[in-house]
Amino acid sequence: MTTACTTPFGHHARRDHGIEPVGPVKPTTVRGQATGDIFDNTRFAVDWDQRQAVCPGGQTSVVWQEALSQFDAPVTRVRFGARHCDPCELRTSCTSSRTGRNLTLRPKTEHDILQRARIEQDTDRWRRRYGHRTGVEGTISQGVQAFGLRRSRYRGLAKTRLQHHFTGAAVNLARIDAWLTGRPLTKTRVSPFAGLRLPPYSSK
């Protein structure tokens, strides 16, 4: 199955339905970490059994605390001691906090999924698998825009399922007609912002 890969969804999909989601992991939005100027969480070795983390400089964390995020999701707060961070030669690439570097970790299962996904999405195999999503999204878009797939015309799951079958058949018939009549494919929509881009410079 190809779908957007948010960590809780990916964990629940594997655990409850045996589905392996394939989708890009959003990059960090923390200032400095997004540009690579500051070490992100992947640079820290996490020992869940010992409830501690080790930084790139080899120092061990001094605080490991279970907490809740701003969205009430369970997280682990990890902090390194200021006595270790202040004299560290890697400090400028790690933290500017006077109290030492802080980490916020997801639960172990979600953390491992996130780390593994970030590694896999840089491979050619993952890109080929994710490439199938383009065709799937195009089909869904056609069903929504041309055949009202977003809303059910009937009450009850049985009738709604029947509508989906009819909608799929209608999409197939529309595509067969387009192929037989030589109707060209619709060009990819260009957003108003992208439309402001200047054409490539030509010396001719």
N, C-alpha and C positions, 0 to 999 in steps of 0.2 A: 504494500500500500504506500502511496506517495501522498504526503500531507505535510502541513506546517509542523515544525518540530519544536514545540515548547516543552520544557523539561517535565513538568508534572503530567502533561498529556502523554508524552512519550512513555513515561513510567507506567501510567495506568493502562495505556493501550497494550503494552507488553504483558503486564500482569493479569489484566482482566479479559483480554480478547486475543492474545497471541499475535498481535499486529506489530510489525516493525515500522514505525514512522520514518519517512525520509524527507528531510527538510533542512534548510539552513538554520544554524544557531545565530541568533542576533549577537552582534559584537557588543562589548561592554560600552556603557555610556559614561563611565567614570572619567572625569577629566584627567588627562595624562596617560591613563591606561589605554584609552582608545587610540592614541597616536603612537603608542609604544615607548613613550618617554619614561613611563613609570611601570615597574613590574606589576603584572596582573596576577590573579590567583593561581594561574597555571605554573608559575615559577616557584611555588611553595609546595613542599612535600607534606602531605597531610597523613597523620597516623591516627585513624579513627579509634583503634583499640586503646592506644595510650592517651587519647584525647589531647593531642598536641600537634603543632605544625612546626616545620623547620624552614627558615627563610633562605634565600640564595646565599646569604653570608654565613650560613651554618649555625645560626642562633635558634634556640627553641622558644616557643611561645610561653608566656607566663599566665595567660588567662584563656580559659575555654569555657564558654557559657552558653547554655541553651536559651533562646529568646524567640520573639516573634517579629517579623518584618512589619513594615508600614501597612502591608496588605493582610496582616494576620496569618502569614504563612510561617511555618517553623523554620528557623535558621539557627546557625551556630556562630556566635561572635568570638573571634580570636584576636588576642592582642599580644604584641611583643613589647618587652620592657624598654623604657626610654634609656636605661643604662646600657643597653646593647645597641640601640639604634643611633644614639647621639654620636658615638665615636666611629661608627661604621663607615668604611670607605665607599660603600654602595648606597649610602643614605640618599644622595641626590636622585638616584634612580628608583628609590623605594617609597620614601615618605617625607613630608615636611611637618608632620605632626610632632608636637613637643612631648606627647605622651607615648610615642612609639607607633609602629605600623599596626593597622587594624585590618582584619579580614572578616567578611561575611560569607559564610558557606551555606549552601543548601544541604538538606539531609543527604546522608552518604549515597543512597541509591541514585538520587537525582544528580548529585555532584559527579558521580562516576559516569552517568549517561552524558552529562554535559561535556566532560573532559574528552570522552571517547568520540562524541559527535564533532567536536572542534578539530580533532585529528583527522577523522574520516572525510570531512567535507573539503579537505585540501587535496584529495586524491582524484585521479581521473575516473576510477570506477564509480565513485560517488557522483561525480558530475554527469556521467552517462545515465545513471539511474534517475537522477533528479531531472534530467532533460525530458523524460517522459511526461513530466507534470505540465509542460507547455500545451501538449495536445489535449490532456484531460481538462485543463482550465478553459481551453478554447471551446470544447464541447459543452461544458457547464454554462459558459457565457452565452453560447448560442441558445441553449435550452431556456435560460432565464429571460433573455432579451426578446427572442422570437416566439417562444412557445409558453411563456408564463409559468416556468418551472418553479419559481419561488413560492407560489401559493397553490394550495390544493383547492380544487373546485368542488370537492365533495367532503362529506363528514365520514370519519372512520378510517382506520389504517388500511383496510382491505381495498377500499375504493381509491384511496390515495396511491397505494402501490400500483393499482391498475392504471391510474393516470400517468404514473412515471413510465410504465411500459409503453403506453400510447405515445407519450412525449418522445421517448427514445426512438420509436418507429418513425415518428414525424421528422426527427432530426436526420435519420438515415435517408428517408425519401427526399428531403430537401437537398441533401448533399448529392444524391444520385442525379437529381434534376439539374443541379448546378454543374455536375460533371458532363452530363449529356448535352447540355446547351452551351457549354464552354464559358459559363459565367466565371469571371476571374475571382480569386480570393480577395477578401477585404483586406486592405492594408492595415497594419498595426496603428492604433490610435496614437496621435502625438499630442501630448499635454500642451496647454497654452504656454507654460514656462519653457518647455523644450522647443516650442516653435519660435522662441526669441533667439535661438542659437543661430549665429551667422553661418552661411554655407562655407565649405572648405575653400581656401584660397587657391586660385588657379593662375598660373603664369601665362596662359594662352590668351 
